[in-house]
């Protein structure tokens, strides 16, 4: 066994395994400390595919080679222990003493993460993933699953000793979500074949999604907001990579970062995992409802249907959102109630009903997809019947997903233009509509121009109101836009602002 499976032979004894892991962590600590003067983890940027290139790397950057070696071996240990059937587990190796305290050497992994953009992508991705596996082992929900029968392991593990490093790791992952569109970090991730720097953090983030405690920490750190934003950016840049001049501008607007279908799947997988905390946490529901970004990102993914696996997790996440309840965790009485009805309204505003209708006609290999499609179609249809036409329009405008239909007609504004005043007379919805004129989506901008023109026509003194809000200055540049349809809508909108009797012009 020692010759055929040396790693399994070493890990068969808990003391040998613990000593081996600590030696590797010590190597990491020494290498990162010795390289502290350069401010970098390593200078290795290209994979060593031959013996000659490996020797050159060893001569050029010996500390970098040591770092990569130690991280690779640590990952091998963790991967082996995760599937091991003997009595040696991650808790035996990385948690010591009668109380099961986390070993101090874990800080070497965090030091690599804190090198920021000066670290190399391989080392940071490996260090984050190793740290995630070690720390989630201490989560109480993970310990409940430590045996097939669900009983807790007889050896105690101190979750308290893992909380601080878990918070630090979560903060690092969220920081990658925040800043992964930067050019420097994207270049670093390109060596790994990742679409953006978030690719460095995705494996660790996926590992964190395995436990309730780490999911709640992720939500408390603002992770849902930034994860939703990354999913939207990834979907936008993926779509923009299939066109010409117009698409190049969209790509530039998203930072030029392209996301693979696999990365879209992984991001949506993490968001889907987060939806399992909806019923038990009012703050998680509030985070999902904030700005509607999560629903918009998931609906965009379902509408584009890049691959079946991506559609599957996006639909599963939407189902959890649509069926969530506030009964278990109602939240403070002073805050608005957030439950499935709120998310269904957002989904209708994003035109999910139309997308679901198309999906019903497709053939799917996974029966769960069809179940989710049918359930969402029923829930959305029932909710749609209960909403007035203006409520449908309001939901559409607030989501930013305008789509031609019965709520974008002359007849609709003749009946509902006065409703844009709002209950407080602050014209809040009108302000949102004016902001959509600057949307990067040319269809949305064109529809917003039409709606604004119809409001001007149908609302008393509408011209002076929209001019006072600066709408004219936003519409005027679009008259020379390269998109002829947007140009036409902008020209008609400006004309309606200037001409008193527009119906005679028509």
Secondary structure, 3 states (H helix, E strand, C coil): CCCCCHHHHHHCCHHHHHHHHHHHHHHHHHHHHHHHHCCCCCCCCCCCCCHHHHHHHHHHCHHHHHHHHHHHHHHHHHHHHHHCCCCCCHHHHHEECCCCEECHHHHHHHHHHCCHHHCCHHHHHHHHHHHHHHHHCCCHHHHHCCCCCCCCCCCCCCHHHHHHHHHHHHHHHHHHHHHCCCHHHHHHHHCCCCCCCHHHHHHHHHHHCCCHHHHHHHHHCCHHHHHHHHHHHHHHHHHHCCCCHHHHHHHHHCCCCCCCHHHHHHHHHHHHHHHHHCCCCHHHHHHHHHHHHHHHHHHHHHHHCCCHHHHHHHHHHHHHHHHCCCCCCCCCCCCCCCCHHHHHHHHHHCCHHHHHHHHCCCCCCCHHHHHHHHHHHHHHHHHHHHCCHHHHHHHHHHHCCCCCCCCCCHHHHHHHHHHHHCCCCCCHHHHHHHHHHHCCCHHHHHHHHHHHHHHHHHCCCHHHHHHHCCHHHHHHHHHHCCCHHHHHHHHHHHHHHHCCCHHHHC
